[in-house]
Amino acid sequence: MSNEKKPIVVKHPLFGKENFMWMLAGLVIMTIGFFLMAGGKSKDPNVFNDSEIYSTTRITIAPILILAGLIVEIFAIMKKPKES
């Protein structure tokens, strides 16, 4: 038997609780953006209602929310967890 001492390896979690909270917030923001972008179903399929399809909510607000959610996700992944 050898008397070599093995180094002690302490494993730290990759993400902390705060990181997961930020990830959840980003996911919620993106989900809201996708819900705002969805829809536009008309009662009559033969009628094209451009005011529903090209509304400010679908064209501007929803994509901004999706991009904001992605930015929050990137922040959550890059944020260094606090040392305990």
Summary of the structure (lengths in Angstrom):
residues: 84
radius of gyration: 23.1
end to end distance: 37.6
largest distance: 84.2
contacts: 179
relative contact order: 0.23
helix: 57%
strand: 0%
